Amino acid sequence: MDSIVTARRSFSLLWICGVSLRLTVLSIPPVISLIQRDLNLSGTEIGLLSGIPVVVFAIFAAPGSILVGRMGVRGALVSGLLIAACGTLLRSGAGNAWQLYVTTVLMSIGIAVMQPSMAAAVREWAPERSTFGTAIYTNGLIMGEIIPVATMLPLLVPYFGESWRLALSAWVLPLIATAVTVTMLAPRPAANVAPKHSASWLPQLNSGLNWQIGLTFGSVTSTYFCLNGFLPAHLSASSHQELVSATLTAVNSGQIPASLLLLVTADKLQGKRWPYMVLGVVSSACVVGIMTTASTWTIFWAGLAGFSLGAALVLGLALAPMLCDNPNDVARTSAAAFAIAYGFAMLVSFLSGVVWDLAGSINASLIPILLGSFPILVAVPRFTRPKER
């Protein structure tokens, strides 16, 4: 009975921490138009703001892993949560673009510390059910993407008197509550469970495999984050502000059925290239659909994009474990792949903002997003493994 209670507690903690990975990141897109008007931001500045989290995730992928070895899973998670909470609170008081950038960097560092900590938490808290544990926290992550985009405009902003600042600061509370919960309830680690990390954990950017996995992730990551960042402006420019909340909710909630479907089909699909190709084609078609509509059809294309991107993300998480012959290389390969993927996403976001300013049209910003969705079609590694010795 005690083991059942411990397992349920561990899975609950994984889900709650997964939710916290995205709450503060996805609270910005719904109010991006309010922030742009209040701080007088240009399209390029919006692009930079949307891209800051992903580039911070890239830079701090390896340091976050090292921190797990230094402080343990519990310490790294709590530290990440508190840093993100501090950055979120300061961000709500930003008076200009640069203050907004700096505080967003601080918030993103906290999330970046948490990301590698979650993989270690799965190994430490649910060692005998690591696959299920990963699915649990991934489901929480998806819910953490949906909750803010579904509640900011219809609930929080009106509740706080149309103040985007107070609405943003409200997300500090769940982060602090999660930090307290992890501190009190996280299972105690076994002896020697957290090895020390060395410089060899730094991303290896001279590996072809790392670039293949990284660009595959990059297509998914750039399309997802950029759609969340630029869709509100696209709809607002077309005088359809009322569709912003529903469209962003569709992008993020579309991942739920994908994650549930992958729970029962992942074993059959992993190790095959065609699912990635199909999902890449579908996500690119969805970007085209969004580019050519500003109506309820936009919600449909956004939901389908969320489904395809969510499925590709879940499958992508298995690339490094499947393709690394040495188990010790999995974490380092993952760190390099995330660095490449998030760096690529930042580039696409920045170019989308530049194109918006140069063309004077928000619709032009969707062209780099479309181009950024293509690499998955050619970068997916071939699933050939050396014969067992």
PADRENGU-416427 format. One record per residue (C-alpha): residue in three letters; y, z, x. Coordinates in steps of 0.02 Angstrom, whole numbers, plus 50000, padded with zeros to 5 digits. Layout:
<atoms>
ALAYZX/...
</atoms>
This chain:
<atoms>
MET500005000050000/ASP501205004350142/SER500904987350222/ILE501304978550058/VAL502934988250040/THR503394984550221/ALA503024965950198/ARG504084964950040/ARG505504974050127/SER505404962150275/PHE505424946750165/SER506874953650063/LEU507864956850222/LEU507504939250284/TRP508124931850120/ILE509714942450119/CYS510114938050299/GLY509794919750260/VAL511084920750119/SER512354928250240/LEU512164913450359/ARG513174902050246/LEU514244912450127/THR515824912350234/VAL515574894450296/LEU515444886750123/SER516834897250046/ILE518144885650123/PRO517744868450045/PRO518114873349864/VAL519864879349910/ILE520234866650047/SER521544857949940/LEU522434874549908/ILE522414878550095/GLN523034861050139/ARG524494862650020/ASP524924880450070/LEU524844877650259/ASN525404859350254/LEU523874852850346/SER523594834550390/GLY521964825050368/THR521574827050554/GLU521874845850541/ILE520694846650392/GLY519404837250494/LEU519584849750637/LEU519434864450518/SER517854857250441/GLY517104853850612/ILE517494870450698/PRO515964879750632/VAL514744866450688/VAL515454865050864/VAL515434884050882/PHE513624883950823/ALA513264871250961/ILE514114881151099/PHE513374897951051/ALA511584892251014/ALA510914897851185/PRO512034913351207/GLY511474919251036/SER509664918251093/ILE510074928051250/LEU510924941451145/VAL509304943951048/GLY508434947851211/ARG509794959951264/MET510064969351100/GLY508504965850999/VAL508404957550829/ARG509224971850734/GLY510684973450856/ALA510994954650865/LEU510964952550676/VAL512124967250643/SER513314961550781/GLY513364943950709/LEU513674950250533/LEU515104961550587/ILE515914948150694/ALA515814935850549/ALA516544948950431/CYS518004952350549/GLY518364933750570/THR518294931050381/LEU519514945150347/LEU520744938950479/ARG520564921050418/SER521174925850246/GLY522844931050324/ALA523124915150428/GLY524924909150418/ASN524734892350505/ALA523424879850562/TRP523134887750733/GLN522864905150662/LEU521644897550539/TYR520724888850682/VAL520594904450791/THR519974915550651/THR518734902150596/VAL518074901650774/LEU517814920550770/MET516914919650603/SER515834905350667/ILE515344914950824/GLY514604928550714/ILE513584915750617/ALA513064907150779/VAL512384923750845/MET511374926050686/GLN510524908950687/PRO509334911650835/SER509164929850782/MET508344924050620/ALA506934915050711/ALA506624930850813/ALA506694941250654/VAL505314930750575/ARG504194933450727/GLU504574952050733/TRP504604956550548/ALA503244944850482/PRO502154939950631/GLU500634935950525/ARG501594925350397/SER502894916750504/THR502864900450404/PHE503144909550240/GLY504484920350321/THR505404904850381/ALA505314897350206/ILE506004913650135/TYR507544914350245/THR507834895550227/ASN507844897750038/GLY509104911850061/LEU510164900450171/ILE510184887350034/MET510694900249905/GLY512064905850024/GLU512724888150019/ILE512704887149830/ILE513444904049784/PRO515204901549859/VAL515444883449803/ALA514884888049627/THR515964903549610/MET517564901049710/LEU518564889949591/PRO517894895349421/LEU517754914049456/LEU518514921349615/VAL520144911549630/PRO520644914849448/TYR520104933049464/PHE521254935449614/GLY522754927249531/GLU522484909849607/SER522564917149783/TRP521384908049901/ARG521704921550031/LEU521034935749925/ALA519604924949864/LEU519074921650046/SER519214939850095/ALA518014944749954/TRP516554937750056/VAL516784951550185/LEU515934963850067/PRO514204955550060/LEU514204953550250/ILE514564971950278/ALA513274976750145/THR511974965950234/ALA512394973850402/VAL512154991250331/THR510524986150247/VAL509814978650407/THR510324994150506/MET509445005650384/LEU507904995650332/ALA507444983250470/PRO505674986450536/ARG505594994550706/PRO505104982350845/ALA503474984250937/ALA503534988151122/ASN504074973751233/VAL504374962451083/ALA506044955851147/PRO505934947751319/LYS507434945651429/HIS508184928251431/SER508714919451586/ALA509774904551630/SER508304893351588/TRP508784896151405/LEU510324885351431/PRO510164868951333/GLN509354855151435/LEU510394839751392/ASN509484827951510/SER507904826951404/GLY507564811751297/LEU506564822151174/ASN508004834351152/TRP509174819951112/GLN507954812450988/ILE507754828950895/GLY509604832750912/LEU510194816150839/THR508924817650699/PHE509654834650657/GLY511394827550689/SER511244814750550/VAL510764828250426/THR512024841050488/SER513524829350500/THR513224821750329/TYR512994838650246/PHE514494847550323/CYS515664832550310/LEU515244829550127/ASN515654847750092/GLY517264846050191/PHE517944829450126/LEU517254827849948/PRO518594839249872/ALA519994828649944/HIS519114812649888/LEU519024818849708/SER520774826349710/ALA521514809949771/SER520674801349624/SER521424814149502/HIS519734822149468/GLN520034839849532/GLU518994846249387/LEU517434838649466/VAL517614847449635/SER516634863249594/ALA515234853949504/THR515074841049642/LEU515004853749783/THR513754863849683/ALA512694848149662/VAL512684844749849/ASN512074862249886/SER510964865749735/GLY510074849049762/GLN509254857249912/ILE508334869949804/PRO507044858249726/ALA506854850049897/SER506434866549980/LEU505214871149841/LEU504374854149850/LEU504194855450038/LEU503314872250020/VAL501814863249944/THR501924846450035/ALA502534850850210/ASP500794851050287/LYS500454833450222/LEU502144826450278/GLN502344834550448/GLY501854823350593/LYS502344807450500/ARG503914797350531/TRP504074788850363/PRO504744804050267/TYR506214805050388/MET506554786450369/VAL506494787150179/LEU507614802550172/GLY508834794450294/VAL508974778850186/VAL509214789350028/SER510574800250105/SER511514784850170/ALA511404776749998/CYS512104792649922/VAL513624792150037/VAL513934774149980/GLY513764779949799/ILE515034793749828/MET516224781649913/THR516214770049764/THR516364782749624/ALA517514796649565/SER516674801849403/THR515134810749340/TRP514154798149444/THR514874806749597/ILE513994822649543/PHE512354813049528/TRP512514805349702/ALA513024822149774/GLY511504830649700/LEU510334817149766/ALA511164818549937/GLY510854837249935/PHE509024834449893/SER508734821750032/LEU509714831650161/GLY508834847950114/ALA507124839950129/ALA507574831950296/LEU508194848750361/VAL506594857850315/LEU505524844350397/GLY506674844050547/LEU506384862550581/ALA504584857950627/LEU505024844850758/ALA505164856050910/PRO503584866250873/MET502594850350844/LEU503214840550993/CYS503284853851129/ASP501614855651218/ASN502134872051298/PRO502544885651171/ASN503814892851293/ASP504824876851280/VAL505054877751091/ALA506564889351090/ARG507444880351233/THR507144863351151/SER507794870050986/ALA509374876751071/ALA509704859851152/ALA509374850550989/PHE510564861750892/ALA511904859651027/ILE511764840651015/ALA511664840650825/TYR513164851850796/GLY514164842750930/PHE513794826350842/ALA514314833850675/MET515964839650751/LEU516304822150817/VAL515974814250647/SER517084827050560/PHE518504824150684/LEU518374805150670/SER518384806350481/GLY520034815850487/VAL520794803550611/VAL520274788550506/TRP521004797050352/ASP522704798850438/LEU522694781350514/ALA522184772650353/GLY523204783950240/SER521724785150122/ILE520454798950099/ASN519144785950052/ALA519234779150230/SER518654795950296/LEU516954793050216/ILE516604778150330/PRO516244788850486/ILE515184800250375/LEU514154785050323/LEU513954779350503/GLY513474797050553/SER512024796650430/PHE511174782150522/PRO510444789850683/ILE508984797950591/LEU508364780350556/VAL508094776750740/ALA508044793650828/VAL506534801950747/PRO505264804550888/ARG503544797150877/PHE502264810350840/THR501094806550982/ARG500454821151081/PRO499474821351243/LYS497604823751225/GLU497064841651237/ARG496464845751410/
</atoms>
